[in-house]
Amino acid sequence: MSRVLVIDDDDQFRSMLRQVLGREGYEVSEARNGKEGIAFYRATPTDLVISDILMPEQEGLQTIRELRREFPEVKIIAVSGGGAGGAMNFLKAAKMLGAQRTLWKPFDLEDLRQAVREVLNLS
């Protein structure tokens, strides 16, 4: 069973991802911001990290940068809905920092499932 860490400040979004990915057979853990997410990953590495970009405490780009620096093998999907044109710029930056895939919120759940399978090399 693959383990996934969801880092997002939106409680409902995290809960929805937990339910969707849980039904797919993944073990899902949650963190409310990048600071919590990195602390969790250091203590309990997962097979995949799904991180929002715009969050309080520590935003997603810094989180991706830190995770990739400390754990070069980490697999990351970045998600963002931050502003009309801003989300695309944030997601492009996330790719440049090492996210394997990006998704623009709101996204289709099948796109999420496919991205997870691809990043985990399960498809």
Secondary structure, 3 states (H helix, E strand, C coil): CCEEEEECCCHHHHHHHHHHHHHCCCEEEEECCHHHHHHHHHHCCCCEEEEECCCCCCCHHHHHHHHHHHCCCCCEEEEECCCCCHHHHHHHHHHHHCCCEEEECCCCHHHHHHHHHHHCCCC
